[in-house]
Amino acid sequence: MEQWKDFTEALRKRAIPFAVQEPLSRHTSFRIGGPAAVFCEPRTKEQLKQALSLCRAAGRRVYLLGRGTNILFADEGFDGVVVHIGEGLSAIEQNGAFLTVQAGAQLARVCAQAGMEGYSGLEFAFGIPGCVGGAVYMNAGAYGGEIRDVLASATFLDETGTERTLQAAELAMGYRTSIFEQNPQWCILSATFALKRGDSAEIRARMADYARRRTEKQPLNMPSAGSTFKRPEGAYAGALIEQCGLRGCAIGGAQVSEKHCGFIVNRGGATCEDVLSLADVVCKIVTEQTGYRLEKEIRVVK
């Protein structure tokens, strides 16, 4: 780690929390991934700006990590700086029907607060386990709703560290994608949601129903990164995989969930290569037997 000495000393001088050779398996829902050369946890927006500025000046690779719920890190780890945007950057500010939320806020907490205040629109997202930044980045969705349906604007740092705000119509949001996926060097700081007045009890009841359905249908008791594959047009990935007889199919510690075939789970000791090998086998067989081509929804970081 000698080559990182100047960089880590700069973080230390600015009192920005960090660790070296931090196992990424500790920070992802898949529980898979080797060490990050430097794992940085800024607690304020100013620390985040400083950390990213230091990375640019030193020419270091950067990966922006939220709650790690849609990520598969390589077994070798990440030879760069993982910047974790967490609880220190999770403030929620309500202004009537507009809710401005920092990127590190847990999406479920945001949905719950909106519901308690009697504002509707985010119910579909209540069970999505990620943070607001990740949800905007990939235009997360469930049960017929998507983040773009309620997003008014997003504020971010661009590749130069300049703080900018774009309106929702400017964010190129599509199925599980956005302008941020096309510009991964941009760092989402916050999002503003435009909600509608509703009955608090009815909103909470809808969220409870979505949560119940998730618990009944998804393998929430096993490490995974959520839905492994995007929904192909005209079909559902899980149904196609089951149709091909792949329920329970396994390679190493990775397994097609026996509860929901759209999930690959870590049944114990799975590696990144186990997951990718199994996903490739699933894609190949589904294409051969049904003609549909599956595309991975999880983000693979090497």
C-alpha positions in Angstrom: 0.0 0.0 0.0 3.0 2.3 -0.2 1.7 3.7 -3.5 -1.4 4.9 -1.5 0.5 6.6 1.3 0.2 10.2 0.0 -3.5 9.7 -0.9 -4.5 8.2 2.5 -2.5 10.9 4.3 -4.5 13.5 2.4 -7.7 11.9 3.5 -6.4 11.7 7.1 -5.5 15.4 7.1 -9.1 16.2 6.1 -10.6 13.9 8.7 -12.4 11.9 6.0 -12.9 8.4 7.4 -11.3 5.6 5.4 -10.0 2.0 5.6 -7.5 0.2 3.4 -8.0 -3.3 2.0 -11.6 -3.3 3.2 -13.5 -6.5 2.1 -16.3 -5.4 -0.2 -18.3 -8.5 0.8 -19.1 -6.6 4.0 -20.8 -3.9 2.1 -23.0 -5.7 -0.5 -26.2 -7.7 -0.2 -24.6 -10.5 -2.2 -21.8 -10.9 0.4 -19.3 -11.3 -2.4 -16.3 -9.3 -3.3 -12.6 -8.9 -2.6 -11.0 -5.9 -0.9 -11.1 -2.2 -2.0 -7.6 -0.6 -2.0 -9.2 2.3 -0.2 -12.7 2.4 1.2 -13.8 6.0 2.0 -16.8 7.0 4.0 -17.4 10.8 3.8 -19.8 12.0 6.4 -20.8 15.4 4.8 -21.2 16.8 1.4 -18.0 18.8 1.8 -16.1 15.7 2.7 -17.5 13.9 -0.3 -16.5 16.8 -2.6 -13.0 16.7 -1.1 -12.6 13.0 -1.4 -13.6 13.0 -5.1 -11.3 16.0 -5.7 -8.4 14.1 -4.2 -9.2 11.1 -6.4 -9.3 13.2 -9.6 -6.0 14.9 -8.6 -4.3 11.5 -8.0 -5.8 9.8 -11.0 -7.4 7.1 -8.9 -10.2 4.8 -10.1 -13.4 5.6 -8.2 -16.5 3.6 -7.6 -19.5 5.2 -5.9 -21.3 2.8 -3.6 -24.6 3.2 -1.8 -26.2 0.2 0.1 -24.6 -2.3 -2.3 -27.9 -4.0 -3.2 -27.5 -4.3 -7.0 -23.7 -4.9 -7.1 -21.4 -7.8 -7.8 -17.8 -7.0 -7.0 -14.9 -9.1 -8.5 -13.3 -11.7 -6.3 -10.0 -9.8 -6.8 -11.6 -6.7 -5.3 -11.3 -3.1 -6.6 -7.9 -1.5 -7.2 -9.1 2.0 -6.5 -11.2 4.1 -4.2 -14.7 2.9 -3.2 -16.6 6.0 -2.0 -19.4 4.9 0.3 -22.4 7.3 0.3 -24.2 6.3 3.5 -26.0 7.5 6.6 -24.0 10.7 6.8 -25.5 11.8 3.5 -29.1 10.8 4.1 -31.1 13.9 5.2 -34.7 14.3 4.2 -36.3 17.7 3.7 -40.0 18.1 3.1 -41.6 21.1 1.5 -45.2 20.3 1.0 -45.6 17.8 -1.8 -41.9 18.1 -2.6 -39.4 15.8 -0.9 -35.7 16.5 -1.3 -33.6 13.6 -0.2 -29.8 13.1 0.0 -28.4 10.2 -2.0 -27.5 8.0 1.0 -31.0 7.8 2.4 -32.5 4.4 2.5 -35.3 4.3 0.0 -37.7 2.5 2.3 -37.3 5.2 5.0 -38.1 7.9 2.5 -41.2 6.0 1.4 -42.3 5.5 5.0 -41.9 9.2 5.9 -43.8 10.3 2.8 -46.6 7.9 3.8 -46.7 9.1 7.4 -47.0 12.7 6.1 -49.9 11.7 3.8 -48.1 12.0 0.5 -48.5 9.4 -2.2 -46.4 8.3 -5.2 -43.5 6.3 -3.7 -45.5 3.3 -2.4 -44.2 1.0 -5.1 -40.6 1.6 -3.9 -41.2 0.7 -0.2 -39.6 -2.7 -0.5 -36.7 -1.8 -2.8 -33.7 -2.2 -0.5 -31.3 0.4 -2.0 -30.6 4.0 -1.4 -32.0 7.1 -3.2 -28.8 7.6 -5.2 -28.8 4.1 -6.5 -32.6 4.2 -7.2 -32.2 7.3 -9.3 -29.1 6.0 -11.0 -30.9 2.9 -12.3 -34.4 4.2 -12.4 -35.5 1.5 -9.9 -39.0 0.2 -10.2 -41.5 -2.4 -9.0 -45.2 -3.2 -9.2 -45.7 -1.0 -12.2 -44.0 2.1 -10.8 -40.6 3.6 -11.5 -38.6 6.4 -9.9 -39.0 8.6 -13.0 -42.7 8.7 -12.3 -42.2 10.8 -9.3 -38.8 12.4 -9.8 -38.7 16.2 -10.2 -35.0 16.8 -10.4 -31.6 15.5 -9.3 -28.5 17.4 -8.0 -25.1 16.0 -8.6 -21.4 16.6 -9.0 -20.2 16.3 -12.5 -16.8 15.1 -13.7 -15.1 18.4 -12.7 -16.6 18.5 -9.2 -19.1 21.2 -10.2 -22.5 20.9 -8.5 -25.4 20.8 -11.0 -29.1 20.2 -11.1 -31.1 18.7 -13.9 -34.8 18.3 -14.3 -36.3 14.8 -14.6 -36.9 15.3 -18.3 -33.2 15.9 -18.8 -32.1 12.7 -17.1 -32.7 10.2 -20.0 -34.4 7.8 -17.6 -35.4 4.5 -19.2 -35.9 0.9 -18.1 -33.3 0.5 -15.4 -31.1 3.2 -16.8 -30.5 7.0 -16.6 -28.0 9.7 -17.7 -26.0 8.8 -14.6 -25.4 5.2 -15.9 -24.1 6.8 -19.1 -21.9 9.2 -17.0 -20.6 7.1 -14.1 -18.2 9.8 -13.0 -21.1 11.9 -12.0 -22.0 11.7 -8.3 -25.6 12.0 -7.3 -26.0 14.3 -4.2 -29.8 14.4 -3.8 -33.1 13.9 -5.6 -36.4 15.9 -5.3 -39.6 13.9 -5.6 -43.0 15.5 -6.5 -45.7 13.6 -4.6 -49.5 14.0 -4.3 -51.7 14.3 -1.3 -53.3 11.1 -0.2 -54.8 9.3 2.8 -52.0 8.2 5.1 -53.7 5.0 6.2 -54.4 4.0 2.6 -50.8 4.8 1.6 -49.4 2.7 4.5 -51.7 -0.2 3.6 -50.5 -0.2 0.0 -46.9 -0.3 1.2 -47.6 -3.1 3.7 -49.2 -5.1 0.8 -46.2 -4.6 -1.4 -43.9 -5.7 1.5 -46.0 -8.8 2.1 -45.9 -9.7 -1.6 -42.1 -9.4 -1.6 -41.7 -11.5 1.4 -43.9 -14.2 0.0 -42.4 -14.3 -3.5 -38.7 -13.4 -3.1 -35.8 -15.1 -1.4 -35.2 -12.3 1.1 -33.6 -14.8 3.6 -30.6 -15.4 1.3 -27.8 -13.1 0.1 -28.5 -11.8 -3.5 -28.4 -8.6 -5.5 -32.2 -8.6 -6.2 -33.5 -9.5 -9.6 -30.5 -10.8 -11.6 -31.9 -10.2 -15.1 -33.8 -7.4 -16.7 -37.3 -8.1 -17.9 -37.3 -9.0 -21.6 -39.9 -7.4 -23.7 -43.0 -9.5 -23.8 -42.0 -11.9 -21.0 -40.7 -12.3 -17.5 -37.2 -13.5 -16.8 -38.1 -15.7 -13.8 -40.9 -17.5 -15.7 -38.6 -18.2 -18.7 -35.9 -19.6 -16.4 -38.4 -21.8 -14.6 -39.8 -22.9 -18.0 -36.4 -24.1 -18.9 -36.1 -26.3 -15.8 -33.4 -24.2 -14.2 -35.0 -23.8 -10.7 -32.3 -24.7 -8.2 -29.5 -25.0 -10.8 -26.2 -24.2 -9.1 -22.5 -23.6 -9.8 -20.3 -23.5 -6.8 -22.0 -21.4 -4.1 -24.3 -19.6 -6.6 -27.8 -21.0 -7.2 -30.9 -20.1 -9.1 -33.3 -19.4 -6.3 -35.8 -22.2 -5.6 -38.3 -19.6 -4.4 -38.0 -17.1 -7.4 -36.1 -18.1 -10.5 -35.4 -14.5 -11.4 -32.9 -14.4 -8.5 -29.4 -15.9 -8.3 -28.6 -16.3 -4.6 -25.4 -17.0 -2.6 -26.2 -20.2 -0.8 -22.8 -20.1 1.0 -19.3 -19.2 -0.2 -20.3 -18.1 -3.7 -17.7 -16.2 -5.7 -18.2 -13.6 -8.3 -17.1 -16.1 -10.9 -19.7 -18.6 -9.6 -22.5 -16.1 -10.1 -21.3 -15.0 -13.6 -20.8 -18.5 -14.8 -24.3 -19.5 -13.6 -25.8 -16.4 -15.2 -24.1 -17.2 -18.5 -25.5 -20.8 -18.4 -29.0 -19.5 -17.7 -28.8 -17.0 -20.5 -27.5 -19.6 -23.0 -30.2 -22.1 -22.1 -33.0 -19.6 -22.1 -32.0 -18.3 -25.5 -31.7 -21.8 -27.0 -35.0 -23.0 -25.6 -37.2 -19.9 -25.9 -35.5 -17.4 -28.2 -35.4 -14.7 -25.6 -32.1 -13.0 -24.7 -31.7 -12.2 -21.1 -29.6 -9.2 -20.0 -28.1 -8.9 -16.5 -29.6 -6.3 -14.3 -26.9 -6.5 -11.6 -23.9 -4.3 -12.0 -20.6 -6.2 -12.2 -17.6 -4.2 -11.0 -14.1 -5.5 -11.7 
